[in-house]
Amino acid sequence: MQLGMIGLGRMGTNMVRRLLQGGHQCVVYDVSSERVQQAAREGATAATTLDDLVRQLDRPRAAWVMVPAGEPTEQTIAALLQQMDADDIIIDGGNSYYKDDVRRATALKQRAISYLDVGTSGGIWGMERGYCLMIGGEARAVQHLEPIFATLAPGRGDIPRTPGRQQPSDTAEVGYLHCGPVGAGHFAKMVHNGIEYGLMQAYAEGFDILRNAASKNLPEECRYEFDMADIAEVWRRGSVISSWLLDLTAIALAKDPTLSDYTGFVQDSGEGRWTVMAAIEEAVPADVLSASLYARFRSRQTHTFADKLLSAMRAQFGGHAEPRTEG
């Protein structure tokens, strides 16, 4: 199947590679001509402009936008709207706010162009592990792109089936799901990332407590010198708190137990804020998720070992670098 990919950053490039390996055709465009040429050397078809990308796509066209949320996405979709025709499909695979999806889809519908919002989880490991996809939009457009979603998704792998689950053949089991109408995909991904904040904060605080168990403020007989890399490793083996985030924590601690490469200045990419906003609108208590968001705000003023571990986890799963300065 053919797909246009706009945006060849950390995730976009690896998604193209995974699709090419799966036998699909990819027409690619990025503001960096070097990235475009690299993708072309790996088998993609290069486009020099957005117009050029659209011209090279077969009808009905499908263009996947994988650029930063906000104005870059707005400008890209607005430009595509002027070039695409009825029955074409525009996919936003970034981390857009779901209410923006609803607004954009309304504008595209006037031209009979379909819009899908695809929450994409997998970070810089997606090429190897596959991408968990949460999809919003019209069923017809989702069904048309099933081969793309199936290739990007992880597949069943070696994860055992959930006992008692009555739909063994559904797509959720292979890693992608049509969640509902426009906005539903990014809403699900928004809450996913809000939960991620809470899980990361729990790990970070726990390891900070372990690190400070040797504090001179404690009675000498109650001081403990823990090897945190070893603790992370043993928790990976059969523990009820094992997870991919713990795996990444173990990698970071094995590389540098003191996390000296990190200051502890922890960014947030927006989804945590939106999750808390949704909780407020729904009058749903979200104590842990709210606290984990505020902890990131606090980290930009004072830094703890827990904050360093949060930064290390973000670097591990998403390649997110700390800002060079805190100013």
N, C-alpha and C positions, 0 to 999 in steps of 0.2 A: 504494500500500500504506500501511497505517496503522502508526505506531510511537509509543510513548510515550518521551519523553526526559526524564530526571531529571538535572538539573545543567546550568545554562546559563552555564558559565564560558567561558574563551577558546575552548576547542575545542567544547564542547557547543553553544554558540550558532551557531557557523559550520557545524557538522554539520547542525543543523536547517535553516539557510538553504540548504545544498546539497540537502538532501532535498526541501524545499519547491520549489526551482527544478526538481527532477527530477520533480515531479508527485505526490509522496507527501503524506500527511496526517500531521501531527505534533501530538500532545497533549503539552504541556510543563509541567514543574513545577520550581521552584527555590525555595530559601529566601528569595531576593530577589524580592519581588513586582514590583519595577520591571523586572527582567530578563524575567519572565514576560509582563508587559504589552508590553514591546518586541517580544518574539517574536510575540505575538498581533497586534500592528500590522503585522507582516510576513507574516501569513497562518497562523500556528500557532493551535491551540486551547488556551486557557489552562486550567490546573487550579490550584485554590487549595490543595489538599492532595494527598498521595499517594493517599489513598482516592478523591478526586475524579478523579485521573488514571486510576486503574484502572477506575472506573465508566464513563468515557468511551471506553474501548478496546473494540473488537469482539473477539469470541472467534474463534480462539484469540488471546489477548492477547500482545503483545510489548512489553516495557519495557526500555529501554536505560539503564543506570546510568552516568553520566559525572560522578562526584564524586571527591574526593581518595581515594587508597588508604588502607586502614587502617580506623579506627573509623567514619568517615562512610559508607564502602561497606558495612561490616558492618551498621550500623544500618539503612541503606536497604534492603538485601536482606532483612534479617530482617522489616522492616515489609511489604515486598512479599509475602513468603512467607505472611503472614497474610491477604492480600487476594486472592491469585491462585489459580487452580484448575488441575486436571489439563489437560495439553496446552498451557498457557500457557508463555511463554518469558521468562526473565530474562537479559539480556546485561550483563556487566560490561566496559565499554570503557575503564576506567582502567588504571592501572599497578599492578595487584594482584600479589602474590606467588603463583606458580602453585600452591604447596601449599595456600594458602587457597582457591583455586578448587576443588581436589579435595574439600576438607572441605565447602564450601558445596554443591557439586553432590550430594554424598551426602545432605545434609539435604533438598534440594529433590526428589530422586528419590523419597523416601518419600511425597511428595505428587503424584508423576507430573508435576512441573513441570520443564521442561528448563532447563538452564543452559549458556550459552555464554560463554567468555572470549575477548575480542577485543583483541589488542594493536593499538593504533591509533597510527600514526606520521604526522605531517604538521604538528603544531604549529599555530601561528597562521596558517600559509599554506595550510592544508588546504582552505579554502573555494575558493580559486583553483586550487590544484594537485591537489586530491583527497587521499585518505587511503590509505596502505598499511595493509592489514588482515591480521592474522595470527589465525586463528580456531581455537578449540578447542571440542570438544563433539560431541554426537550429530549424525550426518549428516542425519537427518530435520529437525532444527531449523535446521541450516545451510541446507539446500535451501529450506525455507520462507521464509527471509529473504534469499534470493539477490537479489531486486530492490533491497533496501536496501543490501546490500554493493556491488552493481554501481554504484549511484548514488554512493555515498560514495567509491568507488575512483577512481583517476585515469583509468582507461582506457588504451588502448595509446599514445595521443598520437603524438608523433613519434620515440619511441625505437625504433630498428631492432630487428628480431627477432634473437635470439641465434643465430648460425650453428651449425648442427648440432642445434639443439633439435628433438626429435621430436614435441612436443605443442603445435602452434601454436594450438590452440583452448582451452587450459586457462586457468583463472582467474588463475593466477599472472602471466600475461602482461598482464593488465589491472589488476593491483594488489591482488588479495585472494586468500587461500589458506586452505582448510580444512587445518590442519596436523596434526590428529589428535584424540584424545579430550580430555576436559576437562583443562585446564592447559597443553595444548600451545601454544595461542595466546600466552598470557602468557609461557611459557618462551621461545618464539622472540623475542618482543618484549624480554624481559629480556636475551637475548644480543645482540640488535640494539643495545640501549642501551649494553651493555658495550663493544661495538665502537665505538660513537659516542664513548665516553669516550676510547678509544685514538686514534681519528682526530683528534679535537679537540686532544688533547695533542700529537700530532705536529705539527700546524699551529702550535699556540701556541709550542712550543719552537723550531721553525724560524724563525718571525718574530722571536722574541726574539734569536736568533743574528744575524739580519740587522740588527736594531736596534742591537746592540752591536758591530757590525763597525767602528764609528767610535771605539771605546774608546781613550782615551789610554794604556791599558796595552799597546796593540799598537804595533809599529813603524810609524812614520809612513807609510812606503811601502806598508803593508799595511792601511791604514785606508780604509773605504769608507762613503760616505753614501748609503744606499739610500732611495729613496722607496717605502715599503712598500705604499702603495695601488697604485702602478704595478706593483710586483712581483706583488701579488695578481691584478691585472688581466691581466698577460701570462701568468701561469700558468693562467688560466681559458681561454686560447685555444690549444687543441691539446696542452696538457701532459698527461702521464700521471698527474698528481696532481690533475687537475681534478675537481670534485665540487660538489654543492649546498652543502656546508659551506664550501668555498672561495669560492663565490659570496657567501655570507652574510658571510664574512670580508672580502671586497672591499667590500661595502656598508658594513660597520662602519668600515673604514679610510678609505674615501672620505669618510665623514661626519666622522670625527675621527681623524686619523693618530696622535695621542698617546693616544687612548682615555681622555681626561681625565674622562669621566663614570663611569668604573669604578675601583673600588679594587683589584680582583683577589681579592676574597673569593668563592670558587667553591663553590656548594652542590652536593650530589649528591642525587638524588631517590630513591635506593634500588636501582634496577635494577643499577647497577654493583657494589654490594655483593653483591647476590644472584647476579650472574654469577660473581663470584669464589668465593662459597660453593659454587655448583654445580660449578665447576672443582675445588675441593678435594674435594667428595664423589665426583667422577668420577676423581680423580687425574690430571687433565689440566693440563699446564703452561700457565699464562696470564700470562707475564711482563709483556707490554705492558699488558694490561688491568688487572692488579693495580697496576702502577706508576702508571698514569693515575689510578686511584682514590686511591692514597696521595698523589699530587700535589695532589689537591683537598683532602685533609685538611691538608696542609702549607700550602696557600694561606690557610688561616684563621689562620695565625700570622705568616707573612711573605709579602709580595706581590711578584710580578715582573711585567714587561710580559706575559709568557706568561699569567699568571693573569688579567690584564685582558682579554686576547684571548679566553680561555675564557669569561669572564663576558659579553663582547660577543657571542660566538657563541650562548650560551644565550638571551640577550635577543632575538637575531635570529630564531631558529627557534621558540622557545617562549614568548617574552614574559616570561621569568623575570627578575625584578628582584633585584638584590643586597639583602641585609638592610640595614636602615637603620643598625644598629649591629653591632659584632662581639662584643658582650659575652656 
